[in-house]
Amino acid sequence: MSFIASEPEEAITKAEITQQAPAPAPGNPASPSQAESPARPRNAFTELMKPKPKSSPDSKHSHPSTASKLTRVFKDRDGLGAYLANPKAFPSSRVIYHNADFVAIHDLYPKASVHTLLLPRSPKHNRLHPFEAFEDPDFLAAVKAETDRLRHLVAKELKRRFGSGSRKEIEREEALAAAGEDADQSKLPPGRDWLAEVRTGVHLHPSMSHLHVHVFSRDMRSPCMKHRKHYNSFNTPFLVEMEDFPLSDDDPRRHGYQGYLDRNLVCWRCGKNFTNKFKALKEHLEEEFEKWKAE
Ligand code: AMP
């Protein structure tokens, strides 16, 4: 059964498929090389999960020679398979957790402050297009439940990183301090709903061959966000949200590529249309990021 009838387009670049990580932006914690740095302080993810061995196979894959590039482009569409085969081989800065059925990882080229991938291990499903894999209701239910678990972890991580600057969190902390230890929790301001800031979904035309669900913060702020197609792959129907599954038989997304990646660039937060001006959108996203954090 074919799920994509028309000419597909991809959300990631050849360099990403061949694992040539972009140069990190100075001081940006979302950059892949800093995420791998042993000097990086352990965060909520790493504290929540058991430590893993320190050796990282990632380093073996950097900068393939030009001669081998084409072969690598093809081969490395299987790059996510390494996490399924041996999650223990990766550091906790890459593999967040793993169990018999799933491996959760940090995306190597994050397109948001926190960008993770959930990889189902089921051999029966994990090489299928997501639309096909999710036709199996039991499998879909299991993936949705695990996606929700990872979503909660991402929300916790957002609170850890940005909570101290959030107006709603500050209001709650102040009310708590004023009311004292015996405060009636139900009367306190609720604080920020960080779960609402986390999105989950699959790409209409995935580039990597192993089934994966994106679980990420909505900010779209990352040095790895470098192209219109990067942005649009998460901000148009090219991202099929997990809550949309099971898809109805007549869902238009079943019928192929609809030019989603070439659409005008529209700010996820304020709706301003940047047409094809990616640089202007990037600058705007920095401003929106500051406002979003402070909500
Ligand atoms: P897509 O196939 O379009 O759903 O996206 C694949 C995702 O995998 C992208 O967000 C890439 O940044 C990410 N990615 C590609 N190679 C790796 C890798 N070796 N480790 C972790 N993430 C990767």
Residues whose N, C-alpha, C, O or C-beta is under 5 A from the ligand:
A	BS01	AMP	A11 I12 E16 G79 H106 D107 L108 Y109 H203 H205 P206 S207 M208
